[in-house]
Amino acid sequence: MRPAPERRFTHLRLFAVTFLFSSFYGMCANVILVWLHHLTHYPVFPLPALPLALVVTSFSCGELTFLPAWNSRARQSARLSNWMAAKGRPAGAHVDHPGSSSEA
């Protein structure tokens, strides 16, 4: 579900990712809460409350942190690729290579 590094991460894609993961983990937490209710008879949340809360909070956090960072990096990468193409340089020449010999 991750786009290419030079493509923007859209709001719809972020919602799809957060919905899939948060609803899964929310339902897993519901299973644990129901099990705890069975043992202790302590009242639990309504079934959709926890997955919905996780979707809303993870989407909000993604909007505030992940989305701006990804899209800023993607915009810079696209600008660099366009600049290198205009200069006639190979497209993949600007990719960082980990473990270069000049690093200590």
VMD Tcl script that builds the backbone (N, CA, C; Angstrom):
set m [mol new atoms 312]
animate dup $m
set s [atomselect $m all]
$s set {name element resname resid chain x y z} {
  {N N MET 1 A 0.813 -1.188 0.000}
  {CA C MET 1 A 0.000 0.000 0.000}
  {C C MET 1 A 0.860 1.256 0.000}
  {N N ARG 2 A 2.167 1.085 0.107}
  {CA C ARG 2 A 3.065 2.229 0.109}
  {C C ARG 2 A 3.305 2.678 -1.328}
  {N N PRO 3 A 3.208 3.978 -1.591}
  {CA C PRO 3 A 3.496 4.449 -2.944}
  {C C PRO 3 A 5.002 4.477 -3.203}
  {N N ALA 4 A 5.354 4.735 -4.446}
  {CA C ALA 4 A 6.769 4.872 -4.794}
  {C C ALA 4 A 7.356 6.043 -4.005}
  {N N PRO 5 A 8.659 6.017 -3.729}
  {CA C PRO 5 A 9.253 7.068 -2.890}
  {C C PRO 5 A 9.057 8.491 -3.417}
  {N N GLU 6 A 8.928 8.662 -4.714}
  {CA C GLU 6 A 8.768 10.015 -5.249}
  {C C GLU 6 A 7.306 10.434 -5.420}
  {N N ARG 7 A 6.360 9.557 -5.051}
  {CA C ARG 7 A 4.936 9.881 -5.171}
  {C C ARG 7 A 4.380 10.323 -3.834}
  {N N ARG 8 A 3.364 11.192 -3.887}
  {CA C ARG 8 A 2.722 11.695 -2.675}
  {C C ARG 8 A 1.906 10.595 -2.004}
  {N N PHE 9 A 1.791 10.693 -0.700}
  {CA C PHE 9 A 0.951 9.801 0.090}
  {C C PHE 9 A -0.366 10.536 0.280}
  {N N THR 10 A -1.430 10.044 -0.333}
  {CA C THR 10 A -2.708 10.747 -0.310}
  {C C THR 10 A -3.465 10.499 0.990}
  {N N HIS 11 A -4.443 11.360 1.247}
  {CA C HIS 11 A -5.283 11.217 2.437}
  {C C HIS 11 A -6.096 9.923 2.373}
  {N N LEU 12 A -6.562 9.578 1.196}
  {CA C LEU 12 A -7.341 8.354 1.035}
  {C C LEU 12 A -6.492 7.116 1.322}
  {N N ARG 13 A -5.260 7.108 0.857}
  {CA C ARG 13 A -4.360 5.981 1.111}
  {C C ARG 13 A -4.036 5.894 2.599}
  {N N LEU 14 A -3.819 7.040 3.239}
  {CA C LEU 14 A -3.568 7.048 4.672}
  {C C LEU 14 A -4.768 6.499 5.434}
  {N N PHE 15 A -5.968 6.894 5.028}
  {CA C PHE 15 A -7.162 6.384 5.688}
  {C C PHE 15 A -7.291 4.878 5.501}
  {N N ALA 16 A -6.990 4.386 4.300}
  {CA C ALA 16 A -7.078 2.942 4.044}
  {C C ALA 16 A -6.098 2.174 4.923}
  {N N VAL 17 A -4.878 2.665 5.029}
  {CA C VAL 17 A -3.869 1.987 5.852}
  {C C VAL 17 A -4.278 2.012 7.317}
  {N N THR 18 A -4.677 3.179 7.811}
  {CA C THR 18 A -5.045 3.274 9.220}
  {C C THR 18 A -6.314 2.479 9.518}
  {N N PHE 19 A -7.245 2.456 8.576}
  {CA C PHE 19 A -8.473 1.690 8.794}
  {C C PHE 19 A -8.180 0.199 8.887}
  {N N LEU 20 A -7.356 -0.308 7.970}
  {CA C LEU 20 A -7.046 -1.736 7.986}
  {C C LEU 20 A -6.318 -2.159 9.259}
  {N N PHE 21 A -5.264 -1.439 9.605}
  {CA C PHE 21 A -4.492 -1.826 10.776}
  {C C PHE 21 A -5.233 -1.548 12.079}
  {N N SER 22 A -5.858 -0.394 12.194}
  {CA C SER 22 A -6.520 -0.037 13.444}
  {C C SER 22 A -7.744 -0.889 13.705}
  {N N SER 23 A -8.494 -1.215 12.672}
  {CA C SER 23 A -9.661 -2.059 12.898}
  {C C SER 23 A -9.235 -3.469 13.308}
  {N N PHE 24 A -8.153 -3.969 12.729}
  {CA C PHE 24 A -7.641 -5.286 13.120}
  {C C PHE 24 A -7.187 -5.282 14.578}
  {N N TYR 25 A -6.337 -4.309 14.935}
  {CA C TYR 25 A -5.842 -4.263 16.313}
  {C C TYR 25 A -6.946 -3.907 17.303}
  {N N GLY 26 A -7.919 -3.116 16.888}
  {CA C GLY 26 A -9.047 -2.814 17.753}
  {C C GLY 26 A -9.886 -4.047 18.047}
  {N N MET 27 A -10.084 -4.889 17.037}
  {CA C MET 27 A -10.836 -6.115 17.263}
  {C C MET 27 A -10.038 -7.109 18.112}
  {N N CYS 28 A -8.725 -7.130 17.951}
  {CA C CYS 28 A -7.900 -7.970 18.833}
  {C C CYS 28 A -8.013 -7.496 20.279}
  {N N ALA 29 A -7.998 -6.192 20.473}
  {CA C ALA 29 A -8.167 -5.654 21.827}
  {C C ALA 29 A -9.561 -5.968 22.358}
  {N N ASN 30 A -10.583 -5.947 21.492}
  {CA C ASN 30 A -11.931 -6.315 21.922}
  {C C ASN 30 A -11.989 -7.757 22.410}
  {N N VAL 31 A -11.292 -8.644 21.734}
  {CA C VAL 31 A -11.262 -10.048 22.161}
  {C C VAL 31 A -10.651 -10.149 23.560}
  {N N ILE 32 A -9.580 -9.426 23.795}
  {CA C ILE 32 A -8.941 -9.444 25.115}
  {C C ILE 32 A -9.874 -8.851 26.172}
  {N N LEU 33 A -10.552 -7.749 25.825}
  {CA C LEU 33 A -11.477 -7.141 26.789}
  {C C LEU 33 A -12.658 -8.050 27.097}
  {N N VAL 34 A -13.170 -8.743 26.103}
  {CA C VAL 34 A -14.272 -9.676 26.343}
  {C C VAL 34 A -13.801 -10.824 27.227}
  {N N TRP 35 A -12.588 -11.287 27.000}
  {CA C TRP 35 A -12.030 -12.341 27.845}
  {C C TRP 35 A -11.884 -11.856 29.297}
  {N N LEU 36 A -11.390 -10.587 29.448}
  {CA C LEU 36 A -11.283 -10.024 30.788}
  {C C LEU 36 A -12.658 -9.841 31.429}
  {N N HIS 37 A -13.647 -9.475 30.629}
  {CA C HIS 37 A -15.014 -9.341 31.141}
  {C C HIS 37 A -15.535 -10.691 31.623}
  {N N HIS 38 A -15.211 -11.705 30.887}
  {CA C HIS 38 A -15.638 -13.052 31.265}
  {C C HIS 38 A -15.031 -13.466 32.610}
  {N N LEU 39 A -13.784 -13.056 32.843}
  {CA C LEU 39 A -13.108 -13.421 34.093}
  {C C LEU 39 A -13.533 -12.537 35.267}
  {N N THR 40 A -13.706 -11.231 35.019}
  {CA C THR 40 A -13.915 -10.289 36.121}
  {C C THR 40 A -15.315 -9.707 36.186}
  {N N HIS 41 A -16.115 -9.866 35.147}
  {CA C HIS 41 A -17.462 -9.284 35.030}
  {C C HIS 41 A -17.445 -7.756 35.061}
  {N N TYR 42 A -16.311 -7.184 34.702}
  {CA C TYR 42 A -16.189 -5.735 34.584}
  {C C TYR 42 A -16.809 -5.307 33.252}
  {N N PRO 43 A -17.613 -4.240 33.192}
  {CA C PRO 43 A -18.249 -3.852 31.924}
  {C C PRO 43 A -17.209 -3.432 30.878}
  {N N VAL 44 A -17.485 -3.755 29.618}
  {CA C VAL 44 A -16.563 -3.430 28.524}
  {C C VAL 44 A -17.209 -2.412 27.585}
  {N N PHE 45 A -16.388 -1.865 26.694}
  {CA C PHE 45 A -16.860 -0.903 25.701}
  {C C PHE 45 A -17.785 -1.589 24.700}
  {N N PRO 46 A -18.639 -0.819 24.035}
  {CA C PRO 46 A -19.390 -1.402 22.913}
  {C C PRO 46 A -18.412 -1.900 21.838}
  {N N LEU 47 A -18.812 -2.881 21.086}
  {CA C LEU 47 A -17.922 -3.558 20.134}
  {C C LEU 47 A -17.205 -2.609 19.155}
  {N N PRO 48 A -17.866 -1.660 18.484}
  {CA C PRO 48 A -17.135 -0.829 17.528}
  {C C PRO 48 A -16.378 0.348 18.149}
  {N N ALA 49 A -16.496 0.576 19.443}
  {CA C ALA 49 A -15.898 1.768 20.052}
  {C C ALA 49 A -14.372 1.777 19.974}
  {N N LEU 50 A -13.733 0.697 20.345}
  {CA C LEU 50 A -12.270 0.660 20.369}
  {C C LEU 50 A -11.662 0.707 18.961}
  {N N PRO 51 A -12.132 -0.094 17.987}
  {CA C PRO 51 A -11.573 0.046 16.640}
  {C C PRO 51 A -11.797 1.437 16.050}
  {N N LEU 52 A -12.961 2.022 16.287}
  {CA C LEU 52 A -13.238 3.362 15.765}
  {C C LEU 52 A -12.326 4.401 16.406}
  {N N ALA 53 A -12.116 4.292 17.701}
  {CA C ALA 53 A -11.213 5.230 18.383}
  {C C ALA 53 A -9.787 5.089 17.856}
  {N N LEU 54 A -9.346 3.857 17.607}
  {CA C LEU 54 A -8.001 3.650 17.066}
  {C C LEU 54 A -7.870 4.201 15.650}
  {N N VAL 55 A -8.907 4.043 14.827}
  {CA C VAL 55 A -8.871 4.583 13.466}
  {C C VAL 55 A -8.766 6.104 13.512}
  {N N VAL 56 A -9.589 6.737 14.338}
  {CA C VAL 56 A -9.593 8.200 14.411}
  {C C VAL 56 A -8.262 8.731 14.930}
  {N N THR 57 A -7.736 8.148 15.995}
  {CA C THR 57 A -6.486 8.661 16.548}
  {C C THR 57 A -5.293 8.379 15.627}
  {N N SER 58 A -5.235 7.204 15.028}
  {CA C SER 58 A -4.094 6.920 14.148}
  {C C SER 58 A -4.154 7.747 12.869}
  {N N PHE 59 A -5.356 7.986 12.340}
  {CA C PHE 59 A -5.471 8.841 11.156}
  {C C PHE 59 A -5.081 10.272 11.496}
  {N N SER 60 A -5.513 10.757 12.660}
  {CA C SER 60 A -5.157 12.123 13.074}
  {C C SER 60 A -3.651 12.266 13.271}
  {N N CYS 61 A -3.040 11.288 13.923}
  {CA C CYS 61 A -1.588 11.330 14.111}
  {C C CYS 61 A -0.846 11.237 12.778}
  {N N GLY 62 A -1.354 10.412 11.874}
  {CA C GLY 62 A -0.747 10.308 10.548}
  {C C GLY 62 A -0.853 11.603 9.767}
  {N N GLU 63 A -1.987 12.280 9.888}
  {CA C GLU 63 A -2.169 13.571 9.220}
  {C C GLU 63 A -1.193 14.619 9.752}
  {N N LEU 64 A -0.928 14.574 11.045}
  {CA C LEU 64 A -0.081 15.599 11.663}
  {C C LEU 64 A 1.407 15.308 11.550}
  {N N THR 65 A 1.797 14.046 11.434}
  {CA C THR 65 A 3.223 13.720 11.458}
  {C C THR 65 A 3.699 13.046 10.176}
  {N N PHE 66 A 3.134 11.900 9.856}
  {CA C PHE 66 A 3.642 11.077 8.765}
  {C C PHE 66 A 3.398 11.696 7.394}
  {N N LEU 67 A 2.172 12.153 7.143}
  {CA C LEU 67 A 1.809 12.662 5.819}
  {C C LEU 67 A 2.660 13.866 5.405}
  {N N PRO 68 A 2.825 14.890 6.244}
  {CA C PRO 68 A 3.680 16.008 5.824}
  {C C PRO 68 A 5.127 15.596 5.584}
  {N N ALA 69 A 5.656 14.696 6.414}
  {CA C ALA 69 A 7.047 14.277 6.242}
  {C C ALA 69 A 7.227 13.495 4.938}
  {N N TRP 70 A 6.323 12.544 4.667}
  {CA C TRP 70 A 6.422 11.750 3.439}
  {C C TRP 70 A 6.294 12.649 2.216}
  {N N ASN 71 A 5.293 13.516 2.206}
  {CA C ASN 71 A 5.050 14.341 1.026}
  {C C ASN 71 A 6.147 15.367 0.804}
  {N N SER 72 A 6.754 15.862 1.867}
  {CA C SER 72 A 7.883 16.781 1.718}
  {C C SER 72 A 9.074 16.063 1.097}
  {N N ARG 73 A 9.361 14.866 1.592}
  {CA C ARG 73 A 10.467 14.097 1.030}
  {C C ARG 73 A 10.194 13.700 -0.417}
  {N N ALA 74 A 8.954 13.332 -0.715}
  {CA C ALA 74 A 8.600 12.952 -2.080}
  {C C ALA 74 A 8.724 14.147 -3.029}
  {N N ARG 75 A 8.311 15.317 -2.553}
  {CA C ARG 75 A 8.418 16.528 -3.386}
  {C C ARG 75 A 9.884 16.854 -3.659}
  {N N GLN 76 A 10.741 16.745 -2.642}
  {CA C GLN 76 A 12.169 17.009 -2.827}
  {C C GLN 76 A 12.811 15.984 -3.754}
  {N N SER 77 A 12.418 14.737 -3.614}
  {CA C SER 77 A 12.959 13.687 -4.473}
  {C C SER 77 A 12.542 13.905 -5.928}
  {N N ALA 78 A 11.287 14.287 -6.143}
  {CA C ALA 78 A 10.812 14.541 -7.498}
  {C C ALA 78 A 11.516 15.760 -8.102}
  {N N ARG 79 A 11.723 16.796 -7.293}
  {CA C ARG 79 A 12.442 17.983 -7.787}
  {C C ARG 79 A 13.865 17.626 -8.181}
  {N N LEU 80 A 14.530 16.816 -7.357}
  {CA C LEU 80 A 15.903 16.420 -7.655}
  {C C LEU 80 A 15.959 15.563 -8.913}
  {N N SER 81 A 14.999 14.647 -9.073}
  {CA C SER 81 A 14.960 13.815 -10.283}
  {C C SER 81 A 14.738 14.663 -11.519}
  {N N ASN 82 A 13.838 15.629 -11.435}
  {CA C ASN 82 A 13.586 16.521 -12.574}
  {C C ASN 82 A 14.818 17.358 -12.889}
  {N N TRP 83 A 15.510 17.853 -11.868}
  {CA C TRP 83 A 16.697 18.653 -12.084}
  {C C TRP 83 A 17.799 17.822 -12.731}
  {N N MET 84 A 17.967 16.573 -12.245}
  {CA C MET 84 A 19.001 15.715 -12.813}
  {C C MET 84 A 18.675 15.338 -14.256}
  {N N ALA 85 A 17.384 15.135 -14.556}
  {CA C ALA 85 A 17.003 14.834 -15.933}
  {C C ALA 85 A 17.270 16.040 -16.834}
  {N N ALA 86 A 17.025 17.241 -16.323}
  {CA C ALA 86 A 17.284 18.447 -17.113}
  {C C ALA 86 A 18.773 18.639 -17.357}
  {N N LYS 87 A 19.607 18.188 -16.429}
  {CA C LYS 87 A 21.058 18.314 -16.583}
  {C C LYS 87 A 21.658 17.156 -17.372}
  {N N GLY 88 A 20.839 16.151 -17.708}
  {CA C GLY 88 A 21.321 15.018 -18.485}
  {C C GLY 88 A 22.062 13.983 -17.673}
  {N N ARG 89 A 21.832 13.940 -16.393}
  {CA C ARG 89 A 22.489 12.955 -15.533}
  {C C ARG 89 A 21.580 11.741 -15.370}
  {N N PRO 90 A 22.141 10.588 -15.020}
  {CA C PRO 90 A 21.306 9.395 -14.829}
  {C C PRO 90 A 20.304 9.604 -13.685}
  {N N ALA 91 A 19.129 8.992 -13.833}
  {CA C ALA 91 A 18.039 9.217 -12.887}
  {C C ALA 91 A 18.346 8.678 -11.497}
  {N N GLY 92 A 19.034 7.564 -11.362}
  {CA C GLY 92 A 19.276 6.959 -10.057}
  {C C GLY 92 A 20.568 7.393 -9.403}
  {N N ALA 93 A 21.237 8.377 -9.937}
  {CA C ALA 93 A 22.540 8.771 -9.403}
  {C C ALA 93 A 22.439 9.501 -8.069}
  {N N HIS 94 A 21.273 10.020 -7.710}
  {CA C HIS 94 A 21.148 10.781 -6.469}
  {C C HIS 94 A 20.745 9.921 -5.279}
  {N N VAL 95 A 20.573 8.626 -5.472}
  {CA C VAL 95 A 20.159 7.741 -4.383}
  {C C VAL 95 A 21.328 7.531 -3.436}
  {N N ASP 96 A 21.071 7.662 -2.127}
  {CA C ASP 96 A 22.121 7.450 -1.127}
  {C C ASP 96 A 22.483 5.978 -1.068}
  {N N HIS 97 A 23.760 5.707 -0.996}
  {CA C HIS 97 A 24.238 4.342 -0.872}
  {C C HIS 97 A 24.748 4.150 0.545}
  {N N PRO 98 A 24.096 3.289 1.333}
  {CA C PRO 98 A 24.529 3.113 2.726}
  {C C PRO 98 A 25.905 2.462 2.805}
  {N N GLY 99 A 26.627 2.857 3.828}
  {CA C GLY 99 A 27.928 2.245 4.083}
  {C C GLY 99 A 29.021 2.689 3.155}
  {N N SER 100 A 29.010 3.960 2.761}
  {CA C SER 100 A 30.086 4.420 1.896}
  {C C SER 100 A 31.395 4.440 2.691}
  {N N SER 101 A 32.502 4.384 1.995}
  {CA C SER 101 A 33.802 4.274 2.651}
  {C C SER 101 A 34.221 5.581 3.306}
  {N N SER 102 A 33.570 6.713 2.987}
  {CA C SER 102 A 33.967 7.984 3.566}
  {C C SER 102 A 33.357 8.218 4.942}
  {N N GLU 103 A 32.420 7.377 5.351}
  {CA C GLU 103 A 31.798 7.551 6.658}
  {C C GLU 103 A 32.606 6.836 7.727}
  {N N ALA 104 A 32.659 7.437 8.884}
  {CA C ALA 104 A 33.420 6.824 9.973}
  {C C ALA 104 A 32.541 5.987 10.841}
}
mol reanalyze $m
mol bondsrecalc $m
mol representation Tube
mol addrep $m
